Structure formats: C-alpha cells, structure tokens
Amino acid sequence: MVLSTSDMILLTFEEISQLTACLADYPEAIAALQEIADCDGDIEDAAISLALRAGQEPDTNDQWLASFSKRYRHIACQAQFRDALIAHQPGTLVNHLTQETDCPALLAAPVAIYIFKSGVDSFCHSFDYARVQSENPN
C-alpha cells in the first residue's frame, strides 16, 4: 500500500504488538511504540510528541515525520536496510539510526515505521532515480 501525502499513518493494536516484539531490544523504540499506542495508533501525532521530548522543534504538525524521515533516506534506502524493512525487520534500521547517526533514539522507530508504512520502494524512488542519474550522466 502506498500512501498519498494527505494520508495519515495509523498502526493497529496488533501492529503495535508485533513491532513491540520485533523491537524489544530497543528501550527507546518501546517508548515510541507506547506513545503511538497512547495516540490511538497515529504515528504522526506520536512523532510530534516524541520529537519535543527529544529536544527537536517540529515546525509543523502536518507531515513533520515525512519530512524528518527524508533526512535519513540515503541510509534507509541502502540495500541492507531496505531489505530488512521489506522483510518486516525494522530493528536493523533502528539500531543503525540510533548508533550511527544524529537521529534521536526516540524517533528512530517512528522513522523506520513511517518508511515501511508509506512503502519502501515509494520512499526510496527519488533516491534510486538520483542514483541512476548520477551513474548514467548524459
């Protein structure tokens, strides 16, 4: 399923439970999932709250997580992370974002979830297109 920019991303209780099991080794991811549950599954609302807790200053409530996630597109669209997301294994990307980037730990899981739920191929399309263009200059 590919979302349009106006679509809200909601997680069901079952999805939150599955993600909690997948991300059990990441306390900040569990805290993020609890916030998503507290926001009735609305990942965007939860991300705003988590961002404020992490010292970020979201400039808008509309599509903030989408914009924030794009900061990490060059990482998430690498084969190993992309394959892991497609295989429903967000921990690979969450771990990398938490350990190797400036992404606040509380936001790593929402970023990974956003990318998966919005469609990995769709999210990575502009990255793939830019990479093809740079490899094949005319």
MODELLER restraints for C-alpha pairs under 7 A, 6 or more apart:
rsr = mdl.restraints
at = mdl.atoms
rsr.add(forms.Gaussian(group=physical.xy_distance, feature=features.Distance(at['CA:1:A'], at['CA:119:A']), mean=6.48, stdev=0.5))
rsr.add(forms.Gaussian(group=physical.xy_distance, feature=features.Distance(at['CA:2:A'], at['CA:118:A']), mean=5.46, stdev=0.5))
rsr.add(forms.Gaussian(group=physical.xy_distance, feature=features.Distance(at['CA:2:A'], at['CA:119:A']), mean=5.33, stdev=0.5))
rsr.add(forms.Gaussian(group=physical.xy_distance, feature=features.Distance(at['CA:2:A'], at['CA:122:A']), mean=6.96, stdev=0.5))
rsr.add(forms.Gaussian(group=physical.xy_distance, feature=features.Distance(at['CA:3:A'], at['CA:118:A']), mean=5.39, stdev=0.5))
rsr.add(forms.Gaussian(group=physical.xy_distance, feature=features.Distance(at['CA:9:A'], at['CA:42:A']), mean=6.10, stdev=0.5))
rsr.add(forms.Gaussian(group=physical.xy_distance, feature=features.Distance(at['CA:9:A'], at['CA:43:A']), mean=5.95, stdev=0.5))
rsr.add(forms.Gaussian(group=physical.xy_distance, feature=features.Distance(at['CA:9:A'], at['CA:44:A']), mean=6.98, stdev=0.5))
rsr.add(forms.Gaussian(group=physical.xy_distance, feature=features.Distance(at['CA:10:A'], at['CA:41:A']), mean=4.91, stdev=0.5))
rsr.add(forms.Gaussian(group=physical.xy_distance, feature=features.Distance(at['CA:10:A'], at['CA:42:A']), mean=4.63, stdev=0.5))
rsr.add(forms.Gaussian(group=physical.xy_distance, feature=features.Distance(at['CA:10:A'], at['CA:43:A']), mean=6.04, stdev=0.5))
rsr.add(forms.Gaussian(group=physical.xy_distance, feature=features.Distance(at['CA:11:A'], at['CA:41:A']), mean=4.54, stdev=0.5))
rsr.add(forms.Gaussian(group=physical.xy_distance, feature=features.Distance(at['CA:11:A'], at['CA:42:A']), mean=6.59, stdev=0.5))
rsr.add(forms.Gaussian(group=physical.xy_distance, feature=features.Distance(at['CA:12:A'], at['CA:41:A']), mean=6.07, stdev=0.5))
rsr.add(forms.Gaussian(group=physical.xy_distance, feature=features.Distance(at['CA:16:A'], at['CA:33:A']), mean=6.47, stdev=0.5))
rsr.add(forms.Gaussian(group=physical.xy_distance, feature=features.Distance(at['CA:20:A'], at['CA:30:A']), mean=6.10, stdev=0.5))
rsr.add(forms.Gaussian(group=physical.xy_distance, feature=features.Distance(at['CA:20:A'], at['CA:33:A']), mean=6.92, stdev=0.5))
rsr.add(forms.Gaussian(group=physical.xy_distance, feature=features.Distance(at['CA:22:A'], at['CA:89:A']), mean=6.95, stdev=0.5))
rsr.add(forms.Gaussian(group=physical.xy_distance, feature=features.Distance(at['CA:22:A'], at['CA:91:A']), mean=6.84, stdev=0.5))
rsr.add(forms.Gaussian(group=physical.xy_distance, feature=features.Distance(at['CA:23:A'], at['CA:29:A']), mean=6.41, stdev=0.5))
rsr.add(forms.Gaussian(group=physical.xy_distance, feature=features.Distance(at['CA:23:A'], at['CA:30:A']), mean=6.82, stdev=0.5))
rsr.add(forms.Gaussian(group=physical.xy_distance, feature=features.Distance(at['CA:23:A'], at['CA:91:A']), mean=5.80, stdev=0.5))
rsr.add(forms.Gaussian(group=physical.xy_distance, feature=features.Distance(at['CA:24:A'], at['CA:30:A']), mean=6.69, stdev=0.5))
rsr.add(forms.Gaussian(group=physical.xy_distance, feature=features.Distance(at['CA:28:A'], at['CA:105:A']), mean=5.85, stdev=0.5))
rsr.add(forms.Gaussian(group=physical.xy_distance, feature=features.Distance(at['CA:28:A'], at['CA:106:A']), mean=5.02, stdev=0.5))
rsr.add(forms.Gaussian(group=physical.xy_distance, feature=features.Distance(at['CA:29:A'], at['CA:106:A']), mean=6.20, stdev=0.5))
rsr.add(forms.Gaussian(group=physical.xy_distance, feature=features.Distance(at['CA:29:A'], at['CA:109:A']), mean=5.24, stdev=0.5))
rsr.add(forms.Gaussian(group=physical.xy_distance, feature=features.Distance(at['CA:32:A'], at['CA:50:A']), mean=6.98, stdev=0.5))
rsr.add(forms.Gaussian(group=physical.xy_distance, feature=features.Distance(at['CA:32:A'], at['CA:106:A']), mean=5.86, stdev=0.5))
rsr.add(forms.Gaussian(group=physical.xy_distance, feature=features.Distance(at['CA:32:A'], at['CA:109:A']), mean=6.83, stdev=0.5))
rsr.add(forms.Gaussian(group=physical.xy_distance, feature=features.Distance(at['CA:35:A'], at['CA:46:A']), mean=5.57, stdev=0.5))
rsr.add(forms.Gaussian(group=physical.xy_distance, feature=features.Distance(at['CA:36:A'], at['CA:42:A']), mean=5.96, stdev=0.5))
rsr.add(forms.Gaussian(group=physical.xy_distance, feature=features.Distance(at['CA:36:A'], at['CA:43:A']), mean=5.54, stdev=0.5))
rsr.add(forms.Gaussian(group=physical.xy_distance, feature=features.Distance(at['CA:36:A'], at['CA:46:A']), mean=5.02, stdev=0.5))
rsr.add(forms.Gaussian(group=physical.xy_distance, feature=features.Distance(at['CA:39:A'], at['CA:45:A']), mean=6.51, stdev=0.5))
rsr.add(forms.Gaussian(group=physical.xy_distance, feature=features.Distance(at['CA:39:A'], at['CA:46:A']), mean=5.95, stdev=0.5))
rsr.add(forms.Gaussian(group=physical.xy_distance, feature=features.Distance(at['CA:43:A'], at['CA:110:A']), mean=6.81, stdev=0.5))
rsr.add(forms.Gaussian(group=physical.xy_distance, feature=features.Distance(at['CA:44:A'], at['CA:65:A']), mean=6.03, stdev=0.5))
rsr.add(forms.Gaussian(group=physical.xy_distance, feature=features.Distance(at['CA:47:A'], at['CA:65:A']), mean=6.43, stdev=0.5))
rsr.add(forms.Gaussian(group=physical.xy_distance, feature=features.Distance(at['CA:47:A'], at['CA:107:A']), mean=6.82, stdev=0.5))
rsr.add(forms.Gaussian(group=physical.xy_distance, feature=features.Distance(at['CA:47:A'], at['CA:110:A']), mean=6.53, stdev=0.5))
rsr.add(forms.Gaussian(group=physical.xy_distance, feature=features.Distance(at['CA:48:A'], at['CA:58:A']), mean=6.60, stdev=0.5))
rsr.add(forms.Gaussian(group=physical.xy_distance, feature=features.Distance(at['CA:48:A'], at['CA:61:A']), mean=6.94, stdev=0.5))
rsr.add(forms.Gaussian(group=physical.xy_distance, feature=features.Distance(at['CA:50:A'], at['CA:106:A']), mean=6.24, stdev=0.5))
rsr.add(forms.Gaussian(group=physical.xy_distance, feature=features.Distance(at['CA:50:A'], at['CA:107:A']), mean=6.66, stdev=0.5))
rsr.add(forms.Gaussian(group=physical.xy_distance, feature=features.Distance(at['CA:51:A'], at['CA:57:A']), mean=6.92, stdev=0.5))
rsr.add(forms.Gaussian(group=physical.xy_distance, feature=features.Distance(at['CA:51:A'], at['CA:58:A']), mean=6.94, stdev=0.5))
rsr.add(forms.Gaussian(group=physical.xy_distance, feature=features.Distance(at['CA:51:A'], at['CA:107:A']), mean=6.80, stdev=0.5))
rsr.add(forms.Gaussian(group=physical.xy_distance, feature=features.Distance(at['CA:54:A'], at['CA:104:A']), mean=6.31, stdev=0.5))
rsr.add(forms.Gaussian(group=physical.xy_distance, feature=features.Distance(at['CA:54:A'], at['CA:106:A']), mean=6.69, stdev=0.5))
rsr.add(forms.Gaussian(group=physical.xy_distance, feature=features.Distance(at['CA:58:A'], at['CA:64:A']), mean=6.69, stdev=0.5))
rsr.add(forms.Gaussian(group=physical.xy_distance, feature=features.Distance(at['CA:69:A'], at['CA:111:A']), mean=5.33, stdev=0.5))
rsr.add(forms.Gaussian(group=physical.xy_distance, feature=features.Distance(at['CA:73:A'], at['CA:124:A']), mean=6.88, stdev=0.5))
rsr.add(forms.Gaussian(group=physical.xy_distance, feature=features.Distance(at['CA:74:A'], at['CA:127:A']), mean=6.93, stdev=0.5))
rsr.add(forms.Gaussian(group=physical.xy_distance, feature=features.Distance(at['CA:76:A'], at['CA:82:A']), mean=5.96, stdev=0.5))
rsr.add(forms.Gaussian(group=physical.xy_distance, feature=features.Distance(at['CA:76:A'], at['CA:93:A']), mean=6.77, stdev=0.5))
rsr.add(forms.Gaussian(group=physical.xy_distance, feature=features.Distance(at['CA:77:A'], at['CA:124:A']), mean=5.62, stdev=0.5))
rsr.add(forms.Gaussian(group=physical.xy_distance, feature=features.Distance(at['CA:81:A'], at['CA:92:A']), mean=6.41, stdev=0.5))
rsr.add(forms.Gaussian(group=physical.xy_distance, feature=features.Distance(at['CA:81:A'], at['CA:93:A']), mean=5.58, stdev=0.5))
rsr.add(forms.Gaussian(group=physical.xy_distance, feature=features.Distance(at['CA:82:A'], at['CA:120:A']), mean=6.79, stdev=0.5))
rsr.add(forms.Gaussian(group=physical.xy_distance, feature=features.Distance(at['CA:84:A'], at['CA:90:A']), mean=6.39, stdev=0.5))
rsr.add(forms.Gaussian(group=physical.xy_distance, feature=features.Distance(at['CA:84:A'], at['CA:92:A']), mean=6.55, stdev=0.5))
rsr.add(forms.Gaussian(group=physical.xy_distance, feature=features.Distance(at['CA:85:A'], at['CA:116:A']), mean=6.08, stdev=0.5))
rsr.add(forms.Gaussian(group=physical.xy_distance, feature=features.Distance(at['CA:86:A'], at['CA:120:A']), mean=6.99, stdev=0.5))
rsr.add(forms.Gaussian(group=physical.xy_distance, feature=features.Distance(at['CA:90:A'], at['CA:112:A']), mean=6.07, stdev=0.5))
rsr.add(forms.Gaussian(group=physical.xy_distance, feature=features.Distance(at['CA:93:A'], at['CA:112:A']), mean=6.55, stdev=0.5))
rsr.add(forms.Gaussian(group=physical.xy_distance, feature=features.Distance(at['CA:94:A'], at['CA:108:A']), mean=5.16, stdev=0.5))
rsr.add(forms.Gaussian(group=physical.xy_distance, feature=features.Distance(at['CA:94:A'], at['CA:109:A']), mean=5.64, stdev=0.5))
rsr.add(forms.Gaussian(group=physical.xy_distance, feature=features.Distance(at['CA:94:A'], at['CA:112:A']), mean=6.51, stdev=0.5))
rsr.add(forms.Gaussian(group=physical.xy_distance, feature=features.Distance(at['CA:97:A'], at['CA:103:A']), mean=5.80, stdev=0.5))
rsr.add(forms.Gaussian(group=physical.xy_distance, feature=features.Distance(at['CA:97:A'], at['CA:108:A']), mean=5.92, stdev=0.5))
rsr.add(forms.Gaussian(group=physical.xy_distance, feature=features.Distance(at['CA:98:A'], at['CA:104:A']), mean=6.71, stdev=0.5))
rsr.add(forms.Gaussian(group=physical.xy_distance, feature=features.Distance(at['CA:98:A'], at['CA:105:A']), mean=5.07, stdev=0.5))
rsr.add(forms.Gaussian(group=physical.xy_distance, feature=features.Distance(at['CA:98:A'], at['CA:108:A']), mean=6.30, stdev=0.5))
rsr.add(forms.Gaussian(group=physical.xy_distance, feature=features.Distance(at['CA:115:A'], at['CA:123:A']), mean=6.32, stdev=0.5))
